[in-house]
Each structure stands twice: as structure tokens, then as C-alpha cells.
Amino acid sequence: MTFNNTTSTIDLLLTRRSGKAKLMTEPGPSDEQLRTILEAGMRVPDHGKLAPFRFHVFQGEAQEKFGEVIMDCYEKEEQQKTDAALNKLINFPQQAPVMIAVTSVLNNARPIPEIEQRLSAGAACQNIMLAATALGFNVNWLTGWSAFSKGVKKALNVGEHDHIAAFIFIGSSDQDLTERPRPNFDDIVTYWD
Ligand SMILES: Cc1cc2nc3c(=O)[nH]c(=O)nc-3n(C[C@H](O)[C@H](O)[C@H](O)COP(=O)(O)O)c2cc1C
């Protein structure tokens, strides 16, 4: 299914699928579309209005430079290095026209529980995914080695006790987004009486 301005919100929610970042090509979102996607990411439930998330946008040369940062971190931090993993990591940020790193950053200005702040960052990720999908793009939420590297976290201003929630890739692709198995409704839902 291709999404566009006339797709209903419910159709989007019930049929959206992730694409594979490595199959994405140009065009990515325009500057205006990207801003819309990021604004959608900010418009999430947020107990205490703490905005416990940050969005780091990588395009073009910035993606290349960030690949080098990841490679340096891998070389310093990993005990069992392989060339295959190294090659994959250096190219990781460049898989699609745009990569957005979403970080989950606790804000202690008010005593809001950590779990609530983390969930808000997750909601920001999903809003970004949905907005980009609604604009007709392929989207993929990945983590992997880079999301848990001390050095990569530091490069994204993420403290020791905070997290990289997502690397979200956005691009175009004609890949076949066939359905995957979904949870069984009755396994998940309990109607209480
Ligand atoms: C926090 C988080 C991290 C993820 N990291 C990866 C990843 O590193 N590699 C991967 O193949 N899928 C990862 N996924 C799963 C994909 O983003 C995607 O949800 C999955 O392929 C199912 O596709 P769907 O979104 O169409 O249901 C992650 C999902 C979440 C929520």
C-alpha cells in the first residue's frame, strides 16, 4: 500500500509496515517534509511537559562522518572485531537518504517516573515513523551495536544513564512490504467484566 494525503488515519495505523533501510534510495523527504515529520515526533503525550527526547538528523556528509564516529567507537570498544561488522557499521548511517537518531534523555526538572519519560520517547519514535509513512516514505526503526556503544552515545550527548532509542531511516523504495505475522488479538486483549 502506498500512503498519501488521502489515506485515512485508520488505514495508515492498521496497515503501515516498516521497510528495510538498506533497500531505501532517494528521494528522501524535502526540508519541509522533514520538518513536518520532526514536529509530529514532538507532538506526543509527555507527563510534566518535559520533552525527554532529542532528535539528531543526519543527511549526506553528516551520515558519512557519523559512520566514521561509529567505526572509531567499534575499534575502541569491541573485543572481538570482524571486518564484516566494521564494514557494516561504517555504512550504517548511510543506508537511506535520512537518518534520525532519537535519544531518550531524562529530564529531572519534575519528579516524573523514568518509565513515563522513556515511553514518551518511544511515542516520539512512532510518531516520526507514522508521519514519514503518511507522507509516502519507507521507514525503518533500527538500533543494533551503535545504539549501545558508550562512545556513540557520548557523541550524541547521551549520558551514561540515558539511551539511544532509535535510528530511524527514511527514504523511498519499491520493496514489497508483505504482511508479517501479527499478535493474536485474543492473546493480547482482555475485556474485563
Ligand atoms: C526499539 C526497537 C529497535 C529495533 N531494532 C531493530 C534492529 O536493530 N534490527 C531489525 O531488523 N529490526 C529492529 N526493530 C524492528 C523493526 O523496526 C520493525 O518493527 C520490524 O521489522 C517489524 O516490522 P513492522 O514495523 O512492519 O511491523 C526494532 C524495533 C524497535 C521497536
The ligand as an SDF file (V2000), in Angstrom:
LIG
                    3D

 31 33  0  0  0  0  0  0  0  0999 V2000
   13.3140   -0.3390   19.8000 C   0  0  0  0  0  0  0  0  0  0  0  0
   13.3230   -1.1300   18.5150 C   0  0  0  0  0  0  0  0  0  0  0  0
   14.5380   -1.4840   17.9600 C   0  0  0  0  0  0  0  0  0  0  0  0
   14.5860   -2.2350   16.7880 C   0  0  0  0  0  0  0  0  0  0  0  0
   15.7900   -2.5780   16.2550 N   0  0  0  0  0  0  0  0  0  0  0  0
   15.8410   -3.3520   15.1500 C   0  0  0  0  0  0  0  0  0  0  0  0
   17.0970   -3.7200   14.5930 C   0  0  0  0  0  0  0  0  0  0  0  0
   18.1590   -3.3070   15.0590 O   0  0  0  0  0  0  0  0  0  0  0  0
   17.0820   -4.5420   13.5180 N   0  0  0  0  0  0  0  0  0  0  0  0
   15.9140   -5.0010   12.9630 C   0  0  0  0  0  0  0  0  0  0  0  0
   15.9640   -5.7470   11.9880 O   0  0  0  0  0  0  0  0  0  0  0  0
   14.7050   -4.6220   13.4400 N   0  0  0  0  0  0  0  0  0  0  0  0
   14.6470   -3.8190   14.5230 C   0  0  0  0  0  0  0  0  0  0  0  0
   13.4260   -3.4390   15.0320 N   0  0  0  0  0  0  0  0  0  0  0  0
   12.1890   -3.9440   14.3880 C   0  0  0  0  0  0  0  0  0  0  0  0
   11.7760   -3.1590   13.1410 C   0  0  0  0  0  0  0  0  0  0  0  0
   11.8560   -1.7800   13.3850 O   0  0  0  0  0  0  0  0  0  0  0  0
   10.3460   -3.4750   12.6910 C   0  0  0  0  0  0  0  0  0  0  0  0
    9.4520   -3.0990   13.7040 O   0  0  0  0  0  0  0  0  0  0  0  0
   10.1490   -4.9120   12.3760 C   0  0  0  0  0  0  0  0  0  0  0  0
   10.9470   -5.2530   11.2980 O   0  0  0  0  0  0  0  0  0  0  0  0
    8.6900   -5.2640   12.0810 C   0  0  0  0  0  0  0  0  0  0  0  0
    8.1850   -4.5460   11.0480 O   0  0  0  0  0  0  0  0  0  0  0  0
    6.8150   -3.7110   11.1330 P   0  0  0  0  0  0  0  0  0  0  0  0
    7.1790   -2.4040   11.7640 O   0  0  0  0  0  0  0  0  0  0  0  0
    6.3820   -3.5980    9.7170 O   0  0  0  0  0  0  0  0  0  0  0  0
    5.8610   -4.4750   11.9640 O   0  0  0  0  0  0  0  0  0  0  0  0
   13.3690   -2.6440   16.1600 C   0  0  0  0  0  0  0  0  0  0  0  0
   12.1450   -2.2310   16.7050 C   0  0  0  0  0  0  0  0  0  0  0  0
   12.1200   -1.4840   17.8670 C   0  0  0  0  0  0  0  0  0  0  0  0
   10.7840   -1.0510   18.4290 C   0  0  0  0  0  0  0  0  0  0  0  0
  1  2  1  0
  2  3  1  0
  2 30  2  0
  3  4  2  0
  4  5  1  0
  4 28  1  0
  5  6  2  0
  6  7  1  0
  6 13  1  0
  7  8  2  0
  7  9  1  0
  9 10  1  0
 10 11  2  0
 10 12  1  0
 12 13  2  0
 13 14  1  0
 14 15  1  0
 14 28  1  0
 15 16  1  0
 16 17  1  0
 16 18  1  0
 18 19  1  0
 18 20  1  0
 20 21  1  0
 20 22  1  0
 22 23  1  0
 23 24  1  0
 24 25  2  0
 24 26  1  0
 24 27  1  0
 28 29  2  0
 29 30  1  0
 30 31  1  0
M  END
$$$$
